[in-house]
Amino acid sequence: MITLTWVYALAGAVFAAFALLGLRDRTNPKRWGTSLFWGLLALSMWAGDALGDLGNGILVLCLVAIAGTGQLGRGTDGEVDPVVRRERSARFGNGLFLLALVIPMTALIGTFVFKQVPQWVDPKQTTLISLGLGVLLALAAGYVWLRAGAPVPLEQGRRLMDSVGWAAILPQMLASLGAVFALAGVGDVVGSIVQLAIPEGSLFGAVAAYGLGMALFTMVMGNAFAAFPVMTAAIGIPLLIERYDGEPAIVCAIGMLAGFCGTLMTPMAANFNLVPAALLELNDEYGVIRRQIGTALPLLAVNIGLIWWLAF
């Protein structure tokens, strides 16, 4: 049976390749620290279960130390000439985006198909396994269509990750922080405060508080995965699900979408909003956020309405 372990093994192999390729990049003045960073991340993917809580904690502290002391950098080895990039862009056009669409399409189709064959794929992890399969299919399609050399995807992926740096693992870190907050009882404290502001017996008030709380807490934390365990423990479960008998799957799924609206509006989500501005060399470092606010606010209102309409 294919389990999530296979996905972790694949991710670990990719990060290990980044570490080895980065070690060869002598144009990067901080290649040793950069290579060690991606190598430790590969180790966490491959041996996280074996390391245990203490070992993983030490590994995370090592990652923080490397990033915090400025040991991450990027070089110029493997850069494609701008003239070549423009020529290839003109040749293939917007069809290049089809390769990116292979991944979500495979994830969507695989989620439904693999649940019908539980003896082949872990039914609890069909989405993530399908996502990993989508990456492999997109890679294969890219090789066939673009006829790139074998190391090109890894080399360019390594250069992109070096450009993003520590922000690439920010979602995992913040999700872990959210779990810590939930275990520490932060959700109970937040829930007791928020419930004082909700009119007694008001279902819509509870739904609005949950949706707005997901967005606002996400803006503070920088990631909806960190906000989810706190706000769900504070409002989602005790009010929407237990008191008002809301459908758990709808409340939680759309609640996450409400949180993602907050992601669009905060500089705390550096990997989504600040890094792209830097990579695109925008004059306004908050330009991405300013463009997204006009979409995020109406979308947040729609998500709140959908929870109220569909979950009860």
Secondary structure, 3 states (H helix, E strand, C coil): CECHHHHHHHHHHHHHHHHHHHHHCCCCCCHHHHHHHHHHHHHHHHHHHHHHHHHHHHHHHHHHHHHHCCCCCCCCCCCCCHHHHHHHHHHHHHHHHHHHHHHHHHHHHHHHHHHHCCCCECHHHHHHHHHHHHHHHHHHHHHHHHCCCCCHHHHHHHHHHHHHHHHHHHHHHHHHHHHHHHHCCHHHHHHHHHHHHCCCCCHHHHHHHHHHHHHHHHHHHCCHHHHHHHHHHHHHHHHHHHHCCCCHHHHHHHHHHHHHHHHCCCCCCHHHHHHHHHHCCCCCCCHHHHHHHHHHHHHHHHHHHHHHHHCC
